[in-house]
Amino acid sequence: MIGVFDSGVGGLSILKALRRELPAHDFTYFADTGYAPYGGQGDAYIIDRSRAVARTLVEDHGAQVLVIACNTATAAAVHVLRQDYPQLPIIGVEPALKPAAALTRTGRVGVMATRFTVGSAKFLSLLDTLKGQAEFVLQPCDGLVDAIEAHDGARIAQLCEQYTRAMGSFGTAPGRIDTLVLGCTHYIFAKDVLVPLVGAGVTILETGEPVARQTRRILESSSLLRCEGRGRVYLLTTGSSPALQGESQRRLC
């Protein structure tokens, strides 16, 4: 069984990609909604919650692989969880800065993420490796995760407009941002709002498919890959179980 967790419903975007890539595997998805959002918290809080969720998935539910489907939790806690479970394959997510640097033609890349992610040592270290390859315009998006969790369409639209406007001009002309990285797994659920704001010519990158491919590689190398049958999805949450069930039916179809 593959354990997948996020602070809320954002990681369902990762789970969807995982299920496409690994249809024979069982998944248990843990939404830590009762303690969300993670993005506005400090390291100690996020590490504590990540450990609690990992303990449930690994020790209580027998996860053989763990996918941290949250940029903030990866930045804060992936190194701690790998120390806690040294024999367990653990896959984290990170904003798609490297693919963006390779794709951009104008040399300007926008990055939307939580305030914690853009200020984390892990993110800044990744950014440092790409010096000279592109100009990255970083935009903390306070409140956007909450709005997506609440299905507050008006608030999502208002925040997306506010943050894209703050980043500058988008487009394929010289000097404009032609590639936008969604550095939080929740933000893909605002893509329909973002596309009209930035323009259809702007490439929008998220992390679901790369994480799914990496998980497959790890399963193959660990002799854990299953190729027959159809896996099931189990749901856990510290929030409302009916709400998560509804979200899974909406987001995974």
N, C-alpha and C positions, 0 to 999 in steps of 0.2 A: 504494500500500500504506500502511496505517495502522499505525504502531508503537505498542505499548502496553507499559508496564513497571511493575513493582512489585518490592518486595523479596522477594516470594514468591508465594503463591497468592491472596492477597487481591484483587489486581487482576482476577482471573477474574470477579468479580462485576461489575466495570465492563465487561469484555469481553463478557459475556453481554448486557448492555443495549445495547452498541454493535452487536452482531450483529443484535439484534432491530430496531434503528433503521436499520441500514445493511447489509442482507443481501447487497447486490451487491458489497461491498468485501472485499478481502483484508486480513487482519490478521496481523501477527507479534507474538506475545506473548513478552516476556522476563521470566523470573522470576529475580531475582538472589539465589537461595536460598543460594548459597555464601558470601554476604556479609551475610546477614540475621541478626537483624532490624535495621532502620534506627533504630527508635524509641529505642533506648538509646544511640545514638551522637551525636557532635557534628556541627556544621555541615560542617566540612572533610571528614570521612569521607563524609557523605551526598552532598555536592557532587561529590566525587571519583568515587563509584560511579555517580551519576546521569550524569555526563559520560561515563564509560566505556560505560555501557549505551546512552546516546543515540548515541554515536559508532558503536557496532555497528549499531544500528537504521538510522541515517541513512546513514552512509558505506559500510557493508558490505552492507546489505540494501535500501537505496533507499527508506526511509520518506519519504512526502510530507507526512505529518502525524504528530505525536507526541502521545500521550496519556499523561500521568504519572498512572497509576492508583494513586497512593499519597499519602495526606495528608502524611506526613512528608517525602517527597521533594519534593512541591510546595512545602511551607513553606520548605524549606531551599534548593532548587535551581532553581525555575522561572525566577526572574529571571536566573540564570546561563546556563541553557540558551537562553533567549530572546536573550541577548547573543551566545552562541556561534553560534546559527543564526537570524539576524534575519529571513530570508525564509521561515522554516518556521513554519507554524501549530502552536502548542504549546498544548495544553489541559491544565490542572491540575485537581485536585480540592480542595475545601475543605469542612469540616463544614457541614451544612445549617442554620446558625444563623438566617439570614434567614427561610427558610420556617418554621422552628420558632417564631420570634417572631410570625409572622403567624398560625400555627395555634393556639398555646396559648390556653386559656381561663382557666386558673388563674394564668397569668403566671409559672410556674416550669418551666424546661426543663433536663433533664439532658443532659450531654455526656460520652460515653465516648470517650477518645482515647488515643494514646500520650503519654507524658510529654513527648517532644520537641514534639509538635504543640501541646499546651496551653500550652507555654512559649515558643512561637515568636513572633517579631515579627509575622509575617503573621497568625497567629491572633488575637493580642492587638489588632492594629489592626482586624480585622473585628469583634471583640467590642466595641471602643470605639465603633464606628458604631451599635451597637444599644443603647446606654445608655438606660435608661428604658423600653425596649420589652418587656423581660422580665428575670427573674432567671435567670441561667445557673449551674447547679451543675456544676462541672467535676470530672471524675474521671479521673486518669491510671490506666491499666489495665496496670500492669507484668506481663509474663508471659503475657498473653492471646494475643498474636500467636503466641508460641512454642507454646502449647498447641493452638491451632487448626492450625498447621502440622504438629504431631505427631499430630493426631487423638486427643488425650488427653481423652476425654470426661469423665472424673472431674475432671481439672484444670480444664477449661473450666467445668464446673458449679460447682466450688468458687470459682473466681475471679469468675464472674458473680454468684454469690450474695454474695460478699464486697464487690464494688464497688457493686452496686445497694443493698445494705444501708447502705454508707457514705454514699450520696447522700441518703438520707432516705426519706420516704414517697411512694409513687407512687399515682396515682389521679386521679379527676376532681373530688374534693371540694376546696373552697377551701384553699389553702396546700400542696397536694400537687403533685408533678411529674406533669404530664399528657402531656408530649412528651419523647421520648428521642432524641437525635441520636447516631448511630453515626459517630464521627469518625475511623474507620480502616476501610479497605475490607475488611479481614479480618473485622470484627466481624459482618457480615451473616450469616456462616456459624455464628454462635452465636445467631441469632435464635430458634430453636426452644427454646433454653434460657432466653433472656431473657423471652419472652412470659409464661410462667407466673410468673416472679419479679416482673414489674412490673404484670401484669394486662392482660387483653385490651382494656380501655378506653384504654390509653395508646398514643398514636401513636408509632411508631418510624420515624425518617427515616434514609435512607442516600442515596448520591449517584449511583448508576448511571444512572438515567433522566435526571436533569438534565445529566449529562456527555454522554450520548449525544445529547440534543437540541442541546446547544451544539456538539458536533462536527459534526452535520448542518448547522447554520447556517453554520459556518465553511467546510465543504466547498461549500455552495451559493454563498457569497460569493466563494470562490476558484475557482469553475468546476471543481471536482474531484469533484462528486457523481456517482456511478454509480447507475443505476436498473435496469439489466438484468443478468441472469445471477445466479449464486450464487457468492459469494466463498468463499475458503478460509482456514483458520487454520493458521499455522506457529508452532511452539513452539521457544523457545531458553531455556537456563538455565545458570547456573553451578553448579547442583546436579545432582540425579539426573534424567536425561531420562525414564526409565521412570516415576519418581514423578510428574513433571509431566504426562506423558501420562495417567496414571491420574486425576490431579486434574482435568484438563481434561474428561475423559469424565464424571466425577462432577459437576462444577460447571457445565458448559455445557449439559447436557441440559435 
